[in-house]
Amino acid sequence: MIHDMQPEFIKGEYQEATLELYGGIRRRVLYNESEIPYPDGKLIVSTTDPEGIITHVNQSFVDMSGYTEAELIGAPHSILRHPDMPSAAFKDLWDTVNRGDKWQGFVKNLRKDGAYYWVKATVIPNVRQGKVVGYTSVRRKPSRTKVEESIKLYSAMIQQERA
């Protein structure tokens, strides 16, 4: 289940956006300009079912997202979707993993408190007896150079999406 974000959880001044998520879901998000640095030496790991519903998270995921494990389990992975991420990036992710291939990319994630953090994400289909039964996502600290490149690219992609 995914809910609109609530102002009482947001730190400081914030902006509001409504996102169109996979499956026709609309979500109101509240976000600010606070970046949380990705900690050195940590991996964020999660698994989802074939529809992208979270089935497992590690403690690093809980710590970085600001959500509790109970809030994450059963929620769509898009609970982390930041409005600065172009929809084309997620279309590419889904097209790639639905073919049974590994996807890698740089993602700006939205925390429960409205702040954000960048990750280098790898998503791998979990295949059993020839059928995709879910996905495993492993995120690590991205280089600052790749983050800066992604900011420029994603900004241009969002402008194209809105044109």
KOLTORVO-267416 format. One line per field, with one value per atom (N, C-alpha, C, O): atom name; x, y, z. Coordinates in Angstrom, 1 decimal. Layout:
# KOLTORVO-267416
atom = [CA, ...]
xx = [X, ...]
yy = [Y, ...]
zz = [Z, ...]
***
This chain:
# KOLTORVO-267416
atom = [N, CA, C, O, N, CA, C, O, N, CA, C, O, N, CA, C, O, N, CA, C, O, N, CA, C, O, N, CA, C, O, N, CA, C, O, N, CA, C, O, N, CA, C, O, N, CA, C, O, N, CA, C, O, N, CA, C, O, N, CA, C, O, N, CA, C, O, N, CA, C, O, N, CA, C, O, N, CA, C, O, N, CA, C, O, N, CA, C, O, N, CA, C, O, N, CA, C, O, N, CA, C, O, N, CA, C, O, N, CA, C, O, N, CA, C, O, N, CA, C, O, N, CA, C, O, N, CA, C, O, N, CA, C, O, N, CA, C, O, N, CA, C, O, N, CA, C, O, N, CA, C, O, N, CA, C, O, N, CA, C, O, N, CA, C, O, N, CA, C, O, N, CA, C, O, N, CA, C, O, N, CA, C, O, N, CA, C, O, N, CA, C, O, N, CA, C, O, N, CA, C, O, N, CA, C, O, N, CA, C, O, N, CA, C, O, N, CA, C, O, N, CA, C, O, N, CA, C, O, N, CA, C, O, N, CA, C, O, N, CA, C, O, N, CA, C, O, N, CA, C, O, N, CA, C, O, N, CA, C, O, N, CA, C, O, N, CA, C, O, N, CA, C, O, N, CA, C, O, N, CA, C, O, N, CA, C, O, N, CA, C, O, N, CA, C, O, N, CA, C, O, N, CA, C, O, N, CA, C, O, N, CA, C, O, N, CA, C, O, N, CA, C, O, N, CA, C, O, N, CA, C, O, N, CA, C, O, N, CA, C, O, N, CA, C, O, N, CA, C, O, N, CA, C, O, N, CA, C, O, N, CA, C, O, N, CA, C, O, N, CA, C, O, N, CA, C, O, N, CA, C, O, N, CA, C, O, N, CA, C, O, N, CA, C, O, N, CA, C, O, N, CA, C, O, N, CA, C, O, N, CA, C, O, N, CA, C, O, N, CA, C, O, N, CA, C, O, N, CA, C, O, N, CA, C, O, N, CA, C, O, N, CA, C, O, N, CA, C, O, N, CA, C, O, N, CA, C, O, N, CA, C, O, N, CA, C, O, N, CA, C, O, N, CA, C, O, N, CA, C, O, N, CA, C, O, N, CA, C, O, N, CA, C, O, N, CA, C, O, N, CA, C, O, N, CA, C, O, N, CA, C, O, N, CA, C, O, N, CA, C, O, N, CA, C, O, N, CA, C, O, N, CA, C, O, N, CA, C, O, N, CA, C, O, N, CA, C, O, N, CA, C, O, N, CA, C, O, N, CA, C, O, N, CA, C, O, N, CA, C, O, N, CA, C, O, N, CA, C, O, N, CA, C, O, N, CA, C, O, N, CA, C, O, N, CA, C, O, N, CA, C, O, N, CA, C, O, N, CA, C, O, N, CA, C, O, N, CA, C, O, N, CA, C, O, N, CA, C, O, N, CA, C, O, N, CA, C, O, N, CA, C, O, N, CA, C, O, N, CA, C, O, N, CA, C, O, N, CA, C, O, N, CA, C, O, N, CA, C, O, N, CA, C, O, N, CA, C, O, N, CA, C, O, N, CA, C, O, N, CA, C, O, N, CA, C, O, N, CA, C, O, N, CA, C, O, N, CA, C, O, N, CA, C, O, N, CA, C, O, N, CA, C, O, N, CA, C, O, N, CA, C, O]
xx = [0.8, 0.0, 0.9, 1.9, 0.5, 1.3, 0.3, -0.8, 0.8, -0.1, 0.6, 1.8, -0.2, 0.4, 1.3, 1.0, 2.3, 3.2, 2.5, 1.7, 2.9, 2.2, 3.2, 4.4, 2.7, 3.6, 4.3, 5.4, 3.7, 4.3, 5.6, 6.3, 5.8, 7.1, 8.2, 9.3, 7.9, 8.8, 9.6, 9.1, 10.9, 11.8, 12.0, 12.4, 11.6, 11.9, 10.8, 9.8, 11.2, 10.3, 10.3, 11.3, 9.2, 9.1, 8.3, 7.5, 8.4, 7.6, 6.7, 6.9, 5.7, 4.7, 4.6, 4.7, 4.5, 4.2, 3.3, 3.3, 2.6, 1.8, 2.4, 2.6, 2.8, 3.4, 2.5, 1.6, 2.6, 1.9, 2.8, 3.8, 2.5, 3.3, 2.8, 1.7, 3.7, 3.3, 2.0, 1.8, 1.2, -0.1, -1.2, -2.2, -1.0, -2.0, -2.1, -3.1, -1.2, -1.2, -0.8, 0.2, -1.5, -1.2, -0.7, -1.4, 0.4, 0.8, 1.3, 2.1, 0.8, 1.3, 2.6, 2.6, 3.7, 4.9, 5.3, 5.0, 6.0, 6.5, 8.0, 8.5, 8.8, 10.2, 10.9, 10.4, 12.2, 13.0, 14.3, 14.5, 15.2, 16.5, 17.6, 18.8, 17.3, 18.3, 18.8, 18.0, 20.1, 20.6, 21.3, 22.0, 21.0, 21.6, 22.7, 22.4, 23.9, 25.0, 24.9, 24.6, 25.2, 25.2, 26.5, 27.6, 26.3, 27.4, 28.4, 28.0, 29.7, 30.7, 30.5, 30.2, 30.8, 30.8, 29.5, 29.5, 28.4, 27.0, 26.4, 26.6, 25.7, 24.8, 23.4, 23.0, 22.5, 21.1, 20.6, 20.9, 19.8, 19.3, 17.9, 17.4, 17.1, 15.7, 15.3, 16.0, 14.2, 13.6, 12.1, 11.5, 11.6, 10.2, 9.6, 10.3, 8.3, 7.6, 7.6, 8.2, 7.0, 7.1, 6.4, 6.8, 5.6, 4.9, 5.6, 5.1, 6.7, 7.5, 7.1, 7.5, 6.3, 5.9, 7.1, 7.5, 7.5, 8.7, 8.3, 7.3, 9.2, 9.0, 10.1, 10.0, 11.3, 12.4, 13.2, 13.4, 13.7, 14.6, 15.7, 15.4, 16.9, 17.9, 17.9, 17.2, 18.7, 18.7, 19.2, 18.7, 20.1, 20.6, 19.5, 19.5, 18.6, 17.5, 16.6, 16.2, 16.3, 15.4, 16.1, 15.5, 17.4, 18.1, 18.1, 17.9, 18.4, 18.5, 17.2, 17.1, 16.1, 14.8, 14.1, 13.2, 14.3, 13.6, 12.3, 11.5, 11.9, 10.7, 11.0, 12.2, 10.0, 10.2, 10.2, 9.6, 10.7, 10.5, 9.1, 8.7, 8.2, 6.8, 6.1, 5.2, 6.6, 6.1, 6.5, 5.8, 7.7, 8.3, 7.7, 7.4, 7.6, 7.2, 5.7, 4.9, 5.4, 4.1, 3.8, 2.8, 4.8, 4.6, 5.3, 6.2, 4.8, 5.5, 6.9, 7.0, 7.9, 9.2, 9.2, 10.1, 8.1, 8.0, 7.7, 7.6, 7.6, 7.4, 8.6, 8.5, 9.8, 11.0, 11.1, 12.1, 10.1, 10.2, 10.3, 9.4, 11.4, 11.6, 11.1, 11.2, 10.4, 9.9, 11.0, 10.7, 12.2, 13.3, 13.8, 14.7, 13.2, 13.5, 12.6, 11.3, 13.1, 12.2, 11.6, 12.2, 10.3, 9.6, 10.3, 10.2, 11.0, 11.7, 12.8, 13.1, 13.4, 14.4, 13.7, 14.3, 12.5, 11.9, 11.3, 11.2, 10.9, 10.4, 11.5, 11.4, 12.7, 13.9, 14.2, 14.5, 14.1, 14.4, 13.4, 13.8, 12.1, 11.1, 11.2, 11.1, 11.5, 11.6, 12.8, 12.8, 13.9, 15.1, 14.9, 15.2, 14.4, 14.2, 13.1, 13.2, 12.1, 11.1, 11.6, 11.0, 12.7, 13.3, 14.2, 14.8, 14.4, 15.2, 16.7, 17.5, 16.9, 18.3, 18.5, 17.5, 19.8, 20.2, 20.1, 20.5, 19.6, 19.6, 20.5, 20.6, 21.2, 22.0, 21.8, 21.6, 21.7, 21.5, 21.7, 21.9, 21.6, 21.7, 20.3, 19.6, 20.0, 18.6, 18.7, 19.4, 17.8, 17.6, 16.4, 15.3, 16.6, 15.5, 15.0, 15.7, 13.7, 13.0, 12.8, 12.3, 13.2, 13.1, 11.7, 11.1, 11.3, 10.1, 10.0, 9.0, 11.2, 11.2, 11.4, 11.6, 11.3, 11.4, 12.7, 12.9, 13.8, 15.1, 15.4, 14.5, 16.5, 16.8, 18.2, 19.1, 18.5, 19.8, 20.0, 19.0, 21.2, 21.5, 22.1, 22.8, 21.8, 22.3, 22.8, 22.2, 23.7, 24.0, 23.2, 23.6, 22.2, 21.3, 21.6, 21.9, 21.6, 21.6, 20.3, 20.1, 19.5, 18.3, 18.4, 18.7, 18.3, 18.4, 17.1, 16.6, 16.6, 15.5, 15.8, 16.9, 14.9, 15.0, 14.2, 13.0, 14.9, 14.3, 14.3, 15.3, 13.1, 13.0, 12.2, 11.1, 12.8, 12.2, 11.8, 10.7, 12.6, 12.4, 11.4, 11.1, 10.9, 9.9, 10.5, 11.1, 10.2, 10.6, 9.7, 8.5, 10.2, 9.4, 9.6, 8.9, 10.4, 10.7, 12.0, 12.6, 12.4, 13.6, 14.4, 13.9, 15.7, 16.6, 17.3, 17.8, 17.3, 17.9, 19.0, 18.8, 20.2, 21.4, 21.8, 22.1, 21.9, 22.3, 23.6, 23.8, 24.4, 25.7, 25.9, 25.2, 27.0, 27.3, 27.8, 28.7, 27.2, 27.6, 28.8, 28.9, 29.5, 30.5, 29.8, 28.8, 30.4, 29.9, 29.8, 28.9, 30.8, 30.8, 29.6, 28.9, 29.2, 28.1, 26.8, 25.8, 26.7, 25.5, 25.4, 24.3, 26.4, 26.3, 25.9, 25.1, 26.4, 26.0, 24.6, 23.8, 24.1, 22.7, 21.8, 20.7, 22.2, 21.3, 21.1, 20.0, 22.1, 22.0, 21.1, 20.2, 21.4, 20.7, 19.2, 18.3, 18.9, 17.5, 16.7, 15.6, 17.4, 16.7, 16.3, 15.2, 17.2, 16.8, 15.7, 14.8, 15.8, 14.8, 13.4, 12.4, 13.3, 12.1, 11.5, 10.3, 12.4, 11.9, 11.3, 10.3, 11.9, 11.3, 10.0, 9.1, 9.9, 8.6, 7.5, 6.3, 7.8, 6.8, 6.5, 5.4, 7.3, 7.1, 6.0, 5.7]
yy = [-1.2, 0.0, 1.2, 1.3, 2.2, 3.5, 4.6, 4.7, 5.5, 6.7, 8.0, 8.0, 9.0, 10.4, 10.7, 10.2, 11.5, 11.9, 13.0, 13.7, 13.0, 13.9, 14.9, 14.7, 16.2, 17.3, 17.1, 17.6, 16.5, 16.3, 15.5, 15.6, 14.8, 14.0, 14.7, 14.3, 15.8, 16.6, 17.6, 18.3, 17.6, 18.5, 19.8, 19.7, 20.9, 22.2, 22.5, 21.9, 23.5, 23.9, 22.8, 22.1, 22.7, 21.6, 22.1, 23.1, 21.3, 21.5, 20.3, 19.3, 20.4, 19.3, 19.0, 19.8, 17.7, 17.2, 16.0, 15.3, 15.8, 14.5, 13.7, 14.1, 12.5, 11.6, 10.5, 10.1, 10.2, 9.1, 7.9, 7.9, 6.9, 5.8, 4.6, 4.6, 3.6, 2.3, 1.8, 1.8, 1.3, 0.7, 1.7, 1.4, 3.0, 4.0, 4.6, 5.3, 4.4, 4.9, 6.4, 6.7, 7.3, 8.7, 8.8, 8.3, 9.6, 9.8, 11.2, 11.7, 11.9, 13.2, 13.1, 12.4, 13.7, 13.6, 15.0, 16.0, 15.1, 16.3, 16.2, 15.2, 17.2, 17.0, 18.3, 19.4, 18.2, 19.4, 19.3, 18.3, 20.2, 20.2, 19.6, 19.8, 18.8, 18.2, 16.9, 16.0, 16.8, 15.6, 14.9, 15.4, 13.6, 12.7, 12.0, 11.2, 12.2, 11.5, 10.0, 9.5, 9.2, 7.8, 7.4, 7.8, 6.5, 6.2, 5.2, 4.3, 5.4, 4.6, 3.1, 2.9, 2.2, 0.8, 0.1, -1.0, 0.8, 0.2, -0.2, 0.4, -1.3, -1.8, -1.8, -2.2, -1.2, -1.3, -2.4, -2.5, -3.3, -4.5, -4.7, -4.5, -5.0, -5.3, -6.3, -6.5, -7.0, -7.9, -7.4, -6.9, -7.7, -7.4, -8.6, -9.6, -8.6, -9.6, -9.2, -8.1, -9.9, -9.5, -8.1, -7.5, -7.7, -6.4, -5.2, -4.1, -5.5, -4.4, -4.1, -3.1, -5.0, -4.9, -5.4, -6.5, -4.6, -5.0, -6.1, -6.2, -7.1, -8.3, -8.5, -9.2, -7.8, -7.9, -6.6, -6.1, -6.1, -5.0, -5.3, -6.0, -4.7, -4.8, -3.5, -2.6, -3.5, -2.4, -1.1, 0.0, -1.3, -0.1, 0.6, 1.8, -0.2, 0.4, 1.2, 2.3, 0.6, 1.2, 2.5, 3.6, 2.5, 3.7, 4.8, 5.9, 4.5, 5.5, 6.0, 7.2, 5.2, 5.7, 6.5, 7.3, 6.2, 6.9, 6.2, 6.6, 5.2, 4.4, 3.3, 2.8, 2.8, 1.5, 0.3, 0.4, -0.8, -2.0, -2.3, -2.7, -2.1, -2.4, -1.5, -2.0, -0.3, 0.6, 0.2, 0.4, -0.4, -0.7, -2.1, -2.2, -3.1, -4.4, -4.3, -3.8, -4.7, -4.6, -3.4, -3.2, -2.4, -1.2, -1.4, -2.1, -0.6, -0.7, 0.0, 1.0, -0.5, 0.1, 1.6, 2.3, 2.0, 3.4, 4.3, 5.5, 3.8, 4.6, 5.6, 6.6, 5.2, 6.1, 7.0, 7.7, 7.0, 7.8, 9.3, 9.9, 9.9, 11.3, 12.0, 11.5, 13.2, 13.8, 14.3, 14.6, 14.3, 14.7, 13.5, 13.6, 12.3, 11.1, 11.0, 11.0, 11.0, 10.9, 9.5, 8.5, 9.5, 8.2, 7.3, 6.1, 7.8, 7.0, 6.1, 5.0, 6.6, 5.8, 4.5, 3.4, 4.6, 3.5, 2.6, 1.4, 3.2, 2.4, 1.5, 0.3, 2.1, 1.3, 0.2, -0.9, 0.5, -0.5, -1.7, -2.8, -1.4, -2.4, -3.2, -4.4, -2.5, -3.2, -4.2, -5.3, -3.7, -4.5, -5.8, -6.9, -5.6, -6.7, -7.7, -8.9, -7.1, -8.0, -8.9, -9.9, -8.5, -9.4, -10.4, -11.3, -10.3, -11.2, -10.8, -11.5, -9.5, -8.9, -8.1, -7.6, -7.9, -7.1, -5.6, -5.3, -4.7, -3.3, -2.6, -2.9, -1.6, -0.7, 0.7, 1.1, 1.6, 3.0, 3.8, 3.2, 5.1, 6.0, 6.6, 7.0, 6.5, 6.9, 7.8, 7.7, 8.9, 9.8, 9.3, 9.4, 8.9, 8.4, 9.4, 10.2, 9.3, 10.2, 9.6, 8.4, 10.2, 9.7, 10.1, 11.0, 9.4, 9.7, 11.2, 11.8, 11.7, 13.1, 14.1, 15.3, 13.8, 14.7, 15.0, 15.6, 14.5, 14.6, 13.6, 12.8, 13.6, 12.6, 12.0, 12.6, 10.9, 10.4, 9.7, 9.2, 9.7, 9.1, 7.7, 7.4, 6.8, 5.4, 5.0, 5.5, 4.1, 3.3, 2.0, 1.2, 1.8, 0.6, -0.5, -0.2, -1.7, -2.9, -3.7, -4.0, -4.0, -4.8, -6.1, -6.0, -7.2, -8.5, -9.3, -9.4, -9.8, -10.7, -12.0, -12.6, -12.4, -13.7, -14.7, -14.6, -15.7, -16.6, -18.0, -18.5, -18.6, -20.0, -20.8, -20.4, -21.9, -22.8, -22.0, -22.2, -21.0, -20.3, -19.1, -18.5, -18.8, -17.8, -16.8, -17.1, -15.5, -14.4, -14.4, -14.3, -14.6, -14.7, -13.4, -13.3, -12.5, -11.3, -10.7, -11.1, -9.7, -8.9, -8.6, -8.5, -8.6, -8.2, -6.9, -6.8, -5.9, -4.7, -4.4, -4.5, -4.1, -3.8, -2.4, -2.1, -1.5, -0.2, 0.1, -0.3, 0.9, 1.3, 2.8, 3.4, 3.3, 4.7, 5.0, 4.3, 6.0, 6.4, 7.4, 8.1, 7.5, 8.6, 9.9, 10.0, 11.0, 12.3, 12.7, 13.4, 12.3, 12.6, 12.0, 12.7, 10.8, 10.2, 10.8, 10.9, 11.2, 11.9, 13.2, 13.5, 14.0, 15.3, 15.1, 15.8, 14.0, 13.7, 13.3, 13.7, 12.6, 12.1, 13.3, 13.4, 14.3, 15.4, 16.2, 16.6, 16.4, 17.1, 16.3, 16.8, 15.0, 14.1, 14.1, 14.3, 13.8, 13.7, 14.9, 14.9, 16.1, 17.4, 17.6, 18.0, 17.2, 17.3, 16.4, 16.7, 15.1, 14.1, 14.6, 14.4, 15.2, 15.6, 16.8, 16.8, 17.7, 18.8, 18.2, 18.7, 17.1, 16.5, 15.9, 15.9, 15.2, 14.5, 15.5, 15.2, 16.7, 17.8, 18.6, 19.3, 18.4, 19.2, 18.6, 19.2]
zz = [0.0, 0.0, 0.0, 0.7, -0.7, -0.8, -0.5, -1.1, 0.3, 0.7, 0.3, 0.0, 0.3, 0.1, 1.2, 2.4, 1.0, 2.0, 2.9, 2.4, 4.2, 5.1, 5.6, 5.9, 5.7, 6.1, 7.4, 7.6, 8.4, 9.7, 9.7, 10.7, 8.7, 8.6, 7.9, 7.9, 7.2, 6.4, 7.3, 8.1, 7.0, 7.8, 6.9, 5.8, 7.5, 6.9, 5.8, 5.7, 5.0, 3.9, 2.8, 2.6, 2.1, 1.1, -0.1, 0.0, -1.2, -2.4, -2.5, -1.8, -3.3, -3.5, -5.0, -5.8, -5.2, -6.6, -6.6, -5.6, -7.6, -7.8, -8.8, -10.0, -8.5, -9.4, -10.0, -9.3, -11.2, -11.9, -11.8, -12.5, -11.0, -10.8, -11.6, -12.2, -11.7, -12.4, -11.9, -10.7, -12.8, -12.4, -12.2, -11.7, -12.7, -12.6, -11.2, -11.0, -10.4, -9.0, -9.1, -9.7, -8.4, -8.2, -6.8, -5.9, -6.6, -5.2, -5.0, -5.9, -4.0, -3.6, -2.8, -1.8, -3.3, -2.6, -2.1, -2.8, -1.0, -0.5, -0.4, 0.1, -0.9, -0.9, -0.7, -0.9, -0.2, 0.0, -0.7, -1.4, -0.4, -1.1, -0.2, -0.5, 0.8, 1.7, 1.1, 1.0, 0.8, 0.4, 1.6, 2.3, 1.7, 2.7, 2.1, 1.1, 2.5, 1.9, 2.1, 3.1, 1.0, 1.1, 1.9, 1.6, 2.9, 3.8, 3.1, 2.3, 3.3, 2.8, 3.3, 4.4, 2.4, 2.8, 3.1, 3.6, 2.8, 3.0, 1.7, 0.6, 1.7, 0.6, 1.0, 2.1, 0.2, 0.4, -0.4, -1.6, 0.2, -0.5, -0.2, 0.9, -1.3, -1.2, -2.2, -3.2, -1.9, -2.9, -3.1, -2.2, -4.3, -4.6, -5.3, -5.7, -5.3, -6.1, -7.6, -7.9, -8.5, -9.9, -10.2, -11.3, -9.4, -9.6, -8.9, -9.0, -8.3, -7.6, -6.2, -5.7, -5.6, -4.2, -3.3, -3.5, -2.4, -1.5, -0.6, 0.1, -0.6, 0.2, 1.3, 2.2, 1.1, 2.0, 1.9, 0.8, 3.1, 3.1, 4.1, 5.1, 3.9, 4.9, 5.8, 5.5, 6.8, 7.8, 7.1, 7.4, 6.2, 5.4, 4.7, 4.6, 4.1, 3.4, 4.3, 4.1, 5.5, 6.5, 6.9, 7.0, 7.2, 7.7, 6.7, 7.0, 5.4, 4.4, 3.9, 3.6, 3.9, 3.4, 4.5, 4.1, 5.7, 6.8, 7.1, 8.0, 6.4, 6.6, 7.6, 7.7, 8.3, 9.1, 8.2, 7.1, 8.6, 7.9, 7.6, 6.5, 8.6, 8.4, 7.4, 6.7, 7.3, 6.2, 4.8, 3.9, 4.7, 3.4, 2.9, 1.8, 3.8, 3.4, 2.9, 3.7, 1.7, 1.2, 0.4, -0.3, 0.4, -0.4, -1.8, -1.9, -2.8, -4.1, -3.9, -3.1, -4.6, -4.6, -5.0, -4.6, -5.7, -6.1, -5.0, -5.2, -3.8, -2.6, -2.5, -1.8, -3.1, -3.1, -4.2, -4.3, -5.1, -6.4, -6.1, -5.4, -6.6, -6.4, -7.7, -8.8, -7.6, -8.8, -9.8, -10.9, -9.4, -10.3, -11.2, -12.0, -11.0, -11.8, -13.0, -12.8, -14.2, -15.4, -15.4, -15.1, -15.9, -16.0, -17.0, -16.9, -18.0, -19.0, -18.3, -18.8, -17.2, -16.5, -15.9, -16.0, -15.4, -14.8, -15.9, -15.7, -17.0, -18.2, -18.6, -18.9, -18.7, -19.2, -18.1, -18.5, -16.9, -15.8, -16.0, -16.1, -16.1, -16.2, -17.5, -17.5, -18.6, -19.9, -19.9, -20.4, -19.2, -19.1, -18.2, -18.7, -17.0, -16.1, -16.6, -16.3, -17.3, -17.8, -18.9, -19.2, -19.6, -20.6, -19.9, -20.5, -18.6, -17.8, -17.7, -17.3, -18.0, -18.0, -16.8, -16.1, -16.4, -15.3, -15.7, -16.8, -14.8, -15.1, -14.1, -12.9, -14.6, -13.7, -14.1, -15.2, -13.0, -13.3, -12.0, -10.9, -12.2, -11.0, -10.7, -11.6, -9.4, -9.0, -7.9, -6.9, -8.0, -6.9, -6.1, -6.7, -4.9, -4.1, -3.1, -2.6, -2.8, -1.9, -0.6, -0.5, 0.5, 1.8, 2.4, 1.9, 3.5, 4.1, 4.7, 4.7, 5.0, 5.6, 4.5, 4.9, 3.2, 2.1, 1.6, 0.5, 2.3, 1.8, 0.7, 0.4, 0.1, -0.9, -0.8, 0.0, -1.5, -1.6, -2.9, -3.5, -3.4, -4.7, -4.5, -3.5, -5.4, -5.4, -6.8, -7.8, -6.8, -8.0, -7.8, -6.9, -8.6, -8.4, -9.5, -10.6, -9.0, -9.9, -9.5, -8.4, -10.5, -10.3, -11.1, -12.3, -10.4, -11.1, -10.9, -9.8, -12.1, -12.0, -11.2, -11.4, -10.4, -9.7, -10.5, -10.5, -11.1, -12.0, -11.4, -10.9, -11.3, -10.8, -11.9, -12.3, -12.3, -13.3, -14.6, -15.1, -15.0, -16.2, -16.1, -17.1, -14.8, -14.7, -13.7, -12.6, -14.0, -13.1, -11.9, -12.0, -10.7, -9.5, -8.6, -7.5, -9.0, -8.3, -8.7, -9.7, -7.9, -8.3, -7.0, -5.9, -7.2, -6.1, -6.6, -7.7, -5.7, -6.0, -5.0, -3.8, -5.5, -4.6, -5.0, -6.1, -4.0, -4.2, -3.4, -2.3, -4.1, -3.5, -3.7, -4.4, -3.1, -3.2, -4.6, -5.1, -5.2, -6.6, -6.5, -5.4, -7.5, -7.6, -7.8, -8.4, -7.2, -7.4, -8.8, -9.2, -9.6, -11.0, -11.7, -12.5, -11.4, -12.0, -11.6, -12.3, -10.3, -9.8, -10.6, -11.0, -10.8, -11.5, -12.9, -13.5, -13.6, -14.9, -15.0, -15.9, -14.0, -13.9, -13.7, -14.3, -12.9, -12.6, -14.0, -14.2, -14.7, -16.0, -17.0, -17.6, -17.1, -18.0, -17.7, -18.5, -16.4, -16.0, -16.1, -16.4, -15.8, -16.0, -17.5, -17.7, -18.4, -19.8, -20.2, -21.0, -19.6, -20.0, -19.4, -20.1, -18.2, -17.7, -18.5, -18.7, -19.0, -19.8, -21.1, -21.6, -21.7, -22.9, -22.6, -23.4, -21.4, -21.1, -20.9, -21.2, -20.5, -20.2, -21.5, -21.5, -22.5, -23.7, -24.6, -25.7]
***
